[in-house]
């Protein structure tokens, strides 16, 4: 791992065209779709999903956002998810459905309806069945309704419970879900549908400073990857080799693991998976992670944290690591597909081109 000070926006190159692409073998490829991020980028969500579904990958992750599907007490409105599921089915994709309920993928990663937040979640606290029994009851009821609604869809191949559930919520919130809270949500999914696997994902630290911080903040009950190993059928790994800590005047301070040997945590997960659980990359970095919420979109430039060539290189290193561990990843989901379309809209098709190169290898 290296701490770098670097110019944030750099000249856009075509290096992505010349990289050798590692074969995926039996690993399914896919994306996650974030309608709220599409909206934030000025992209119509329906058109965005339609465009992304035109690519020849196998798997897509969709999210049931609690506050969107329960806009007020006593109302369950699945319309915002129905159209996504139906579009994915028409395109012949398999679906991993993230049922939440408290956390789900995509900013702000917290989707509890306001009427369910009594009492509010106190910072630096552990949210448990004892501290928030009504929140847990509401979450379990919501999850059950979502699973009941979509369990007869053959396109749905798995359920994701929460999102990085027992880790703190980035820099926005320091509260965490208790492991028993999440275990009860997992039990509801299994009771409602015993036929499909359950996925729990977690962030794998790619540098020693982040690993130490992760350990310290979760030392009382372990992190999300540890929970996933103990209760999930599929362990999901969220992986970001290069990201900004702060930025100013066109420069950023970055934690950069992209050139170093990747940490033993991921290698250990893969080796254990060969004998026990299944492992997939739920978020393989394929868009910039700068010091702002939405990734910047500079004309004719690329952001240092993830230029187009990193889409290929991050994927390649996971494929090599899996191969060296004698294990085939269940799937690799690229993170940032909406950003690719934003770039294309602004005359830069290179991110989509990098993605297409990977798909073309097995076409």
C-alpha positions, 0 to 999 in steps of 0.5 A: 500500500502507498500513500500518494499525493497526485493530480486528481484529473489526468490525461485520458489515455487508451491504455485500456485497449492494450491490456491483456484480459484474464479469462473468467472461466466459470465466473459470472460477470455483471453489474449493480444498478443504482437508480438514485445515482443515475438521477444524481448524474442527470441520467434517466433511470429507466433509459440508463438501465435499458442501455446497461441491459444491452450488454452481454453479461449474466448477473445484475444486482438490484436493491429494494430501497425501504424508504422508496417502497414504504413511503408512509406507514401502512403502505407497501409500494413495489413499483420502483423495483418492479420495473427494474426486475421486469426489465432485467428479466426481459433482457435474460439476466439473473438477479441478486436482489438486495432486500435491505432493510436498514442498509442497501448498496448505493449512496447514501446506503441508508434507506429507513423510512422516517416513520420507522426511526423511533428512537433515532440511531445514536452515533457510536452506538450498536443498533440491536434488537433490544435497543431498537425492537420496533426497527427490527420488527419493521425491517423483518416485515419489509424483508418478508414482503419483498421476498414473498413478492419476488420469490416466484421469479425464476430470474432471482437467484439469490438474496442479499441481506443488508449491505456491509451490515455490521460495519460503520456507514463510511464517514456519514454515520458511526452507528453499526448494526448488531450481529444478532439484528442481522441474523434475525433478518437472515432467518426471515429470508430463510423462512420465507424462501429456503431455496435460494442462497443468502449473500452478505457482503463486506468491505475488504481493506486494501491497506494497513491503515484502513485494516487497522481502522476497520478492526478497531471500529468493529473489534467488539463483534467482528466485521461484515466479512466475518459475519458473512463467513459464519451465516451466509451462503455466499460471501460478497467482497467489496474491493476498492484498490485506490481511493482518495482521502481528501482533495484540494486545488486539483490534487488528492491524497490517495490510499493506493494498493493497485501496485502492491500485492493484495492483502491476505484477507481476500486470499484467505477468503478464497482459499477457505471458500474452496472447501466451505462457502462461495465467494463473489466480488460484489463491488469491483471498483470500476468508477472513481472514488474521489473526495466528493460524493459523486465521481467527477466527470472532467472533459477529456480527462480521467480521475486518478482513483480509477481511469478506464484501464483500472476497470480491466486491471482491477478485474484482472488481479481478482481473476489471477488471485482466484486462479492462484488460490485454486478457486473460481469466483462465483461472480464479479460485479463491476461497480460504477456502470451508471458513471460509464454512461455519463462519460459516454454522454460526455464524449468518452466511451472508454469506460464502456469500451473497457467493460466490453473488452472484458465481455468480448473475451468470452463472447 
